């Protein structure tokens, strides 16, 4: 059960209303972490910009971003994030066997080195909150500076997303539980 009451649009500030109207126009809904963050319009606006940047304006391939999000969501048991991003991961080319293994908390059998590395880095950062020299060197060798910065920053952003979803008990639409 969600911990925060539904938003009352009649009580929005003009800044909240602008963000709300934009999300309703572009996405058709106001839910997930943005429904939490909208309580502070500036926070919501800036997190929305970050989310949009990671989705479309970075050199990190979208397939790898979606894989990272699933690994981070499952690591944090962030059911809403999983529910939203599982279809995207499949659409952008993550094999269903990999998705299922992550859902079941098994280490997937990766055919692609870049996917294995994203999985390893995401798990390591979510587990230890740091990156070993070996993982750092692997990442720099395969991805280079810019993509490594984007990947690590995206992992941090989606940790914030997961914490927001979990702390405020944001429910999955239609009570569709993707995992226990």
Residue pairs with C-beta under 8 A, 6 or more apart in sequence:
1 169
1 171
2 168
2 169
2 170
2 171
3 167
3 168
3 169
4 35
4 36
4 39
4 168
7 20
7 30
7 35
7 38
7 39
9 17
9 20
12 20
13 41
15 41
15 42
15 45
16 38
16 41
16 44
18 41
19 34
19 38
19 41
19 44
19 45
19 48
20 30
20 38
23 29
23 30
23 34
23 48
24 30
30 38
31 170
31 173
32 80
32 81
32 84
32 165
32 170
33 47
33 80
33 161
33 164
33 165
33 170
34 44
34 47
34 48
35 170
36 164
36 165
36 168
36 170
37 43
37 44
37 47
37 164
38 44
47 157
47 160
50 157
51 157
54 60
54 65
54 150
54 154
54 157
55 62
55 65
56 62
58 65
58 147
58 150
58 154
59 146
59 147
59 150
60 143
60 147
60 150
60 151
60 154
61 114
62 88
62 92
63 89
63 92
63 93
63 94
63 115
64 114
64 115
64 118
64 151
65 154
66 85
66 88
66 89
66 91
66 92
66 94
67 89
67 94
67 98
67 115
67 118
67 119
67 122
68 118
68 122
68 151
68 154
68 155
68 158
69 81
69 85
69 88
69 89
69 154
69 158
70 82
70 85
70 86
70 89
70 94
70 99
70 102
71 102
71 118
71 119
71 122
71 123
71 126
72 78
72 81
72 122
72 126
72 155
72 158
72 159
72 162
73 79
73 81
73 82
73 85
73 158
73 162
74 82
74 102
74 103
74 105
74 179
75 122
75 123
75 126
75 127
75 162
76 126
76 159
76 162
76 163
76 166
77 166
77 179
78 161
78 162
78 165
78 166
79 165
79 172
79 177
79 178
79 179
80 165
80 170
80 171
80 172
81 158
81 161
81 162
81 165
82 103
82 178
82 179
83 172
83 173
83 176
83 178
86 99
86 178
89 99
90 96
90 99
94 115
95 111
97 108
97 109
98 108
98 109
98 110
98 115
101 107
101 108
101 109
102 108
102 119
103 178
103 179
107 119
108 115
108 119
110 116
110 119
113 142
114 142
114 143
117 138
117 139
117 142
117 143
118 151
120 135
120 138
121 131
121 135
121 139
121 151
121 152
121 155
122 155
124 130
124 131
124 132
124 135
125 131
125 152
125 155
125 156
126 155
126 159
131 139
131 152
136 148
139 148
139 151
140 148
143 151
164 170
172 178
